[in-house]
Amino acid sequence: MTDRHVTEELNRRSVYLRVRKKLWIIPAAAIVTAAVFGAVYLLLTQVLRDTRQYQAEASLFIDFAYDEEGKKAHDYFNGATWTDLLTADPALSDAIAAELDEGLLEKIRTRYADAEVDIHDIKDIAENVERFTEVPVQAVIQDSMKILVLSDIRLMTLQVTNSDPELVSALRDAGAHALTAYGESRKEFEQISLLSMDPVRRVVLDSRLKNALLLGAFLGLLFSALLLWLSQILDDAVYVPEEAEKRYGLPVAGVRARGGNALPAPLQEDYEKSRKALSDGKEIEEIRPEQNPESGREYFLVLPCGVKKGAYFEHRISEMKKQGAVLKGLILEEADVAFLKQYYRL
């Protein structure tokens, strides 16, 4: 037995034609992997983890008061300050809690039972104030509510975002009322007026489904192309006569087409001549790899094309020779006529 099937030179044309014949696998794999990635993304984001979010906003106008030095207090306030005040100052958090009905409070207590709240003390605003608001309410305020102050510091937008639309609506109303009352109780303001309240709406999240599909398609293309190429260059089957001659070191005495089809005339004539020359006018019996030969007898070994048993066939050839069989040549069967025509450009 030899290792000819391992060390033989790669038949690049045969590999190229076989790869080309199976190129449809690459886009098919890209479609399948894209679908799998998309399905996994939707499963993780829409089924296993509910990512639905609802949002509502209220717009308010701030009329700042003058301090003892004749300056307005607006220098102290921006969006971050206002957002911190929602939990840092009990005058706001208590007022919000007081607006919520007991059913919502129970829901909040259940949902935020183990919550931790990061309270910021705002200098000159919420110093040394005893805190009454319970932690779950502070947690839902911190988790769901924020205040935006953009170019005009007199205009603020209270924004509430949560997965519970009922809670969003209640927090928007409670927050708006608490802020207007806050404007009346604090010396920094003349008043805070409610301008408008937007209805609760479903938030359209930035979906990564397209990215998941593109990533799946790219990986499908990449790995299917790589695996297809590797599968063909590592394929130890024979597809054309010259591969069999190099692989097994025996001449090809004939080729039989798959399905009883006729070989192209030039090939048919060549192999008829080859068989006559190898037979030397004698009738030579054919034998298959699974059969045992008789010592001293001449045979044509019949091997199938496209069967990935190269090492096995080489092992059997070696065994037959040791058993005394005289192998005059090979007969290849189940050959692909279309492939042979492409290979030999017929």
C-alpha positions as CSV (number, residue, x, y, z in Angstrom):
1,M,0.0,0.0,0.0
2,T,1.2,3.5,-0.9
3,D,0.3,7.0,0.1
4,R,-0.1,8.1,-3.5
5,H,-3.6,9.5,-2.9
6,V,-2.2,11.8,-0.3
7,T,0.9,13.1,-2.1
8,E,-0.4,13.3,-5.7
9,E,-0.6,16.6,-7.3
10,L,-4.0,18.4,-7.0
11,N,-6.1,18.2,-10.2
12,R,-7.0,21.9,-10.3
13,R,-9.3,21.6,-13.3
14,S,-11.3,18.8,-11.7
15,V,-11.6,20.7,-8.4
16,Y,-12.6,23.9,-10.2
17,L,-15.3,22.2,-12.2
18,R,-16.7,20.4,-9.1
19,V,-16.7,23.6,-7.1
20,R,-18.5,25.4,-10.0
21,K,-21.1,22.7,-10.1
22,K,-21.9,23.2,-6.4
23,L,-21.7,26.9,-6.3
24,W,-25.4,27.1,-5.5
25,I,-24.5,25.8,-2.1
26,I,-22.9,29.2,-1.2
27,P,-25.9,31.5,-1.7
28,A,-28.2,28.8,-0.2
29,A,-26.0,28.7,2.9
30,A,-26.0,32.5,3.1
31,I,-29.8,32.5,3.0
32,V,-30.1,29.8,5.6
33,T,-27.6,31.3,8.0
34,A,-29.2,34.8,7.6
35,A,-32.6,33.3,8.4
36,V,-31.1,31.5,11.4
37,F,-29.4,34.6,12.7
38,G,-32.6,36.6,12.2
39,A,-34.7,34.0,14.0
40,V,-32.3,33.9,16.9
41,Y,-32.2,37.7,17.2
42,L,-36.0,37.9,17.2
43,L,-36.2,35.0,19.7
44,L,-33.8,36.8,22.1
45,T,-35.3,40.2,21.7
46,Q,-39.0,39.7,21.2
47,V,-39.8,36.3,22.8
48,L,-37.4,35.5,25.6
49,R,-37.0,39.2,26.5
50,D,-39.8,41.6,26.0
51,T,-38.3,44.8,24.6
52,R,-41.5,46.7,24.1
53,Q,-41.3,50.2,25.4
54,Y,-43.9,52.9,25.8
55,Q,-43.2,56.6,26.1
56,A,-45.2,59.8,26.9
57,E,-44.1,63.4,27.3
58,A,-45.2,66.6,29.0
59,S,-44.0,70.1,28.0
60,L,-43.7,72.7,30.7
61,F,-42.6,76.4,30.9
62,I,-40.4,77.7,33.7
63,D,-40.7,81.3,34.9
64,F,-37.6,81.9,37.0
65,A,-37.7,84.4,39.9
66,Y,-35.0,86.9,40.8
67,D,-32.8,86.3,43.9
68,E,-31.6,88.9,46.4
69,E,-28.9,90.0,44.1
70,G,-31.3,90.6,41.2
71,K,-30.2,87.5,39.3
72,K,-32.4,84.7,38.1
73,A,-31.8,81.3,39.4
74,H,-31.7,79.6,36.0
75,D,-28.0,79.2,36.3
76,Y,-28.6,76.3,38.7
77,F,-30.9,74.3,36.5
78,N,-30.3,72.1,33.5
79,G,-31.7,68.8,32.3
80,A,-29.4,66.7,34.5
81,T,-30.3,68.8,37.6
82,W,-34.0,68.5,37.0
83,T,-33.7,64.7,36.5
84,D,-31.8,64.4,39.7
85,L,-34.3,66.5,41.6
86,L,-37.1,64.0,40.7
87,T,-35.6,61.6,43.2
88,A,-33.3,63.9,45.3
89,D,-36.0,66.2,46.5
90,P,-38.9,64.6,48.3
91,A,-41.1,67.6,47.4
92,L,-41.1,66.1,43.9
93,S,-40.9,62.4,44.6
94,D,-43.5,62.5,47.4
95,A,-45.8,64.5,45.1
96,I,-45.4,61.9,42.3
97,A,-46.1,59.0,44.7
98,A,-49.2,60.7,46.1
99,E,-50.7,60.9,42.6
100,L,-50.4,57.2,42.0
101,D,-53.3,54.9,43.0
102,E,-52.7,52.0,45.3
103,G,-52.9,49.4,42.5
104,L,-50.0,51.0,40.6
105,L,-48.1,51.4,43.9
106,E,-48.4,47.7,44.6
107,K,-47.3,46.9,41.0
108,I,-44.3,49.2,41.5
109,R,-43.4,47.6,44.9
110,T,-43.5,44.1,43.4
111,R,-41.5,45.1,40.3
112,Y,-38.9,47.2,42.2
113,A,-38.8,45.2,45.4
114,D,-35.0,44.8,45.4
115,A,-34.1,48.0,43.7
116,E,-31.2,50.2,44.7
117,V,-31.6,54.0,44.1
118,D,-28.7,56.4,43.5
119,I,-29.8,59.6,45.1
120,H,-28.0,62.8,44.3
121,D,-28.1,65.7,46.7
122,I,-28.3,69.0,44.7
123,K,-26.6,71.8,46.4
124,D,-28.9,74.6,47.7
125,I,-31.9,72.6,46.4
126,A,-32.2,69.4,48.3
127,E,-29.8,69.7,51.2
128,N,-30.7,68.2,54.6
129,V,-34.2,67.3,53.6
130,E,-35.6,64.3,55.4
131,R,-36.6,61.7,52.9
132,F,-40.0,60.0,53.0
133,T,-40.6,58.5,49.5
134,E,-40.3,54.7,49.6
135,V,-37.4,53.2,47.6
136,P,-39.5,51.3,45.0
137,V,-41.2,54.6,44.0
138,Q,-37.8,56.4,43.8
139,A,-36.5,53.5,41.8
140,V,-39.4,53.6,39.2
141,I,-38.9,57.4,38.9
142,Q,-35.2,57.0,38.4
143,D,-35.7,54.2,36.0
144,S,-38.5,55.7,33.9
145,M,-38.5,59.5,34.2
146,K,-36.1,62.2,32.9
147,I,-36.3,65.9,32.1
148,L,-34.8,67.4,28.9
149,V,-33.8,71.0,28.7
150,L,-32.5,72.0,25.3
151,S,-31.7,75.4,23.9
152,D,-34.3,77.4,25.8
153,I,-33.8,76.8,29.5
154,R,-37.3,78.0,30.2
155,L,-38.7,75.0,28.3
156,M,-38.5,71.5,29.8
157,T,-39.8,68.2,28.6
158,L,-40.7,65.5,31.0
159,Q,-40.2,62.2,29.3
160,V,-41.4,58.9,30.8
161,T,-40.4,55.6,29.3
162,N,-41.4,52.1,30.6
163,S,-42.6,48.8,29.4
164,D,-46.0,49.3,31.2
165,P,-48.2,51.8,29.2
166,E,-50.5,52.3,32.2
167,L,-47.5,53.2,34.4
168,V,-46.2,55.6,31.8
169,S,-49.4,57.5,31.6
170,A,-49.7,57.7,35.4
171,L,-46.1,58.9,35.9
172,R,-46.5,61.5,33.1
173,D,-49.6,63.0,34.8
174,A,-48.1,62.7,38.3
175,G,-44.8,64.2,37.2
176,A,-46.4,67.1,35.4
177,H,-48.6,67.9,38.4
178,A,-45.7,67.6,40.8
179,L,-43.5,70.0,38.8
180,T,-46.2,72.7,38.5
181,A,-46.7,72.4,42.3
182,Y,-43.0,72.6,42.8
183,G,-42.9,75.9,40.8
184,E,-45.3,77.4,43.3
185,S,-43.5,76.2,46.4
186,R,-39.9,77.1,45.5
187,K,-38.5,80.6,45.7
188,E,-36.4,80.1,42.6
189,F,-39.5,80.2,40.4
190,E,-42.4,82.5,39.8
191,Q,-44.3,79.5,38.4
192,I,-44.0,76.4,36.3
193,S,-46.8,76.0,33.7
194,L,-48.0,72.9,31.9
195,L,-48.0,73.6,28.2
196,S,-49.0,70.2,26.7
197,M,-49.1,66.4,27.3
198,D,-48.5,63.9,24.6
199,P,-50.4,60.6,24.6
200,V,-48.6,57.3,25.3
201,R,-47.0,55.8,22.3
202,R,-45.1,52.7,21.5
203,V,-41.4,53.4,21.1
204,V,-39.9,52.1,17.9
205,L,-36.6,50.6,19.1
206,D,-33.5,50.7,16.9
207,S,-33.7,47.2,15.5
208,R,-30.6,45.2,14.9
209,L,-32.5,42.7,12.8
210,K,-30.9,43.9,9.5
211,N,-27.4,43.7,11.1
212,A,-28.2,40.1,12.3
213,L,-29.3,39.1,8.8
214,L,-26.3,40.7,7.1
215,L,-23.9,39.0,9.6
216,G,-25.6,35.7,9.1
217,A,-25.4,36.0,5.3
218,F,-21.7,37.0,5.4
219,L,-20.7,34.2,7.7
220,G,-22.8,31.8,5.6
221,L,-21.0,32.9,2.4
222,L,-17.6,32.8,4.0
223,F,-17.8,29.4,5.7
224,S,-19.8,27.7,3.0
225,A,-17.2,28.8,0.4
226,L,-14.3,27.7,2.6
227,L,-16.0,24.3,3.4
228,L,-16.9,23.7,-0.2
229,W,-13.4,24.4,-1.4
230,L,-11.8,22.2,1.4
231,S,-14.3,19.4,0.7
232,Q,-13.3,19.3,-2.9
233,I,-9.5,19.5,-2.5
234,L,-9.7,16.8,0.2
235,D,-12.0,14.6,-1.8
236,D,-10.2,11.3,-2.5
237,A,-12.7,10.1,-5.1
238,V,-11.8,9.9,-8.8
239,Y,-13.9,11.7,-11.4
240,V,-11.9,11.4,-14.6
241,P,-9.6,8.6,-15.9
242,E,-6.4,10.5,-15.5
243,E,-7.1,11.0,-11.8
244,A,-7.5,7.2,-11.5
245,E,-4.3,6.5,-13.3
246,K,-2.3,8.9,-11.1
247,R,-4.0,7.7,-7.9
248,Y,-3.7,3.9,-8.4
249,G,-0.8,3.6,-10.8
250,L,-2.9,1.5,-13.3
251,P,-4.0,2.3,-16.8
252,V,-7.7,2.9,-17.5
253,A,-9.0,0.3,-19.9
254,G,-12.6,1.6,-20.1
255,V,-15.1,4.1,-18.8
256,R,-18.9,3.4,-18.4
257,A,-21.2,6.3,-18.2
258,R,-23.8,6.7,-15.5
259,G,-27.4,5.6,-16.4
260,G,-26.2,3.8,-19.5
261,N,-25.5,7.0,-21.4
262,A,-23.0,7.0,-24.2
263,L,-19.5,8.5,-23.9
264,P,-18.4,11.1,-26.3
265,A,-17.1,9.5,-29.4
266,P,-13.5,10.5,-29.0
267,L,-13.3,9.0,-25.5
268,Q,-15.2,5.9,-26.5
269,E,-12.7,5.2,-29.3
270,D,-9.7,5.8,-27.1
271,Y,-10.8,3.4,-24.4
272,E,-11.8,0.7,-26.8
273,K,-8.2,0.9,-28.2
274,S,-6.8,1.0,-24.7
275,R,-8.8,-2.1,-23.6
276,K,-7.7,-4.1,-26.7
277,A,-4.0,-3.1,-26.1
278,L,-4.2,-4.1,-22.4
279,S,-6.1,-7.4,-23.2
280,D,-3.6,-8.4,-25.9
281,G,-6.4,-10.3,-27.6
282,K,-7.4,-12.2,-24.5
283,E,-10.7,-12.2,-22.5
284,I,-9.8,-10.7,-19.2
285,E,-12.2,-11.0,-16.3
286,E,-13.5,-8.0,-14.4
287,I,-13.3,-7.9,-10.6
288,R,-14.6,-5.5,-8.0
289,P,-12.8,-4.3,-4.8
290,E,-15.0,-6.4,-2.5
291,Q,-14.2,-9.6,-4.4
292,N,-11.3,-11.9,-3.7
293,P,-9.1,-12.8,-6.7
294,E,-7.4,-16.0,-7.7
295,S,-3.6,-16.1,-7.6
296,G,-1.9,-15.7,-11.0
297,R,-5.1,-14.6,-12.8
298,E,-5.4,-11.4,-14.8
299,Y,-8.2,-8.9,-14.0
300,F,-9.6,-5.5,-14.9
301,L,-10.5,-3.8,-11.6
302,V,-13.9,-2.1,-11.7
303,L,-14.0,1.1,-9.6
304,P,-16.9,3.6,-9.3
305,C,-16.4,7.3,-10.1
306,G,-17.2,9.9,-7.4
307,V,-17.1,7.4,-4.5
308,K,-15.0,8.8,-1.6
309,K,-13.1,5.6,-0.8
310,G,-9.7,6.3,-2.3
311,A,-7.7,4.9,0.6
312,Y,-9.8,1.8,0.7
313,F,-9.5,1.2,-3.0
314,E,-5.7,1.6,-2.8
315,H,-5.6,-0.8,0.1
316,R,-7.6,-3.4,-1.9
317,I,-5.3,-3.0,-4.9
318,S,-2.3,-3.6,-2.7
319,E,-4.0,-6.7,-1.1
320,M,-5.0,-8.1,-4.5
321,K,-1.4,-7.9,-5.7
322,K,-0.2,-9.6,-2.6
323,Q,-2.7,-12.4,-3.3
324,G,-1.1,-12.9,-6.7
325,A,-3.7,-11.2,-8.8
326,V,-2.4,-9.5,-12.0
327,L,-4.3,-6.2,-12.4
328,K,-4.0,-5.2,-16.1
329,G,-6.0,-2.0,-15.7
330,L,-9.0,-0.2,-14.4
331,I,-12.6,0.0,-15.6
332,L,-14.3,3.2,-14.3
333,E,-18.1,3.1,-14.0
334,E,-20.9,5.6,-13.1
335,A,-18.9,8.3,-14.8
336,D,-20.7,11.7,-15.3
337,V,-20.8,12.3,-19.0
338,A,-21.5,16.0,-18.7
339,F,-18.5,16.4,-16.3
340,L,-16.3,14.5,-18.7
341,K,-17.3,16.7,-21.6
342,Q,-16.6,19.8,-19.5
343,Y,-13.3,18.5,-18.3
344,Y,-12.0,17.4,-21.8
345,R,-13.7,20.4,-23.5
346,L,-15.6,18.1,-25.8
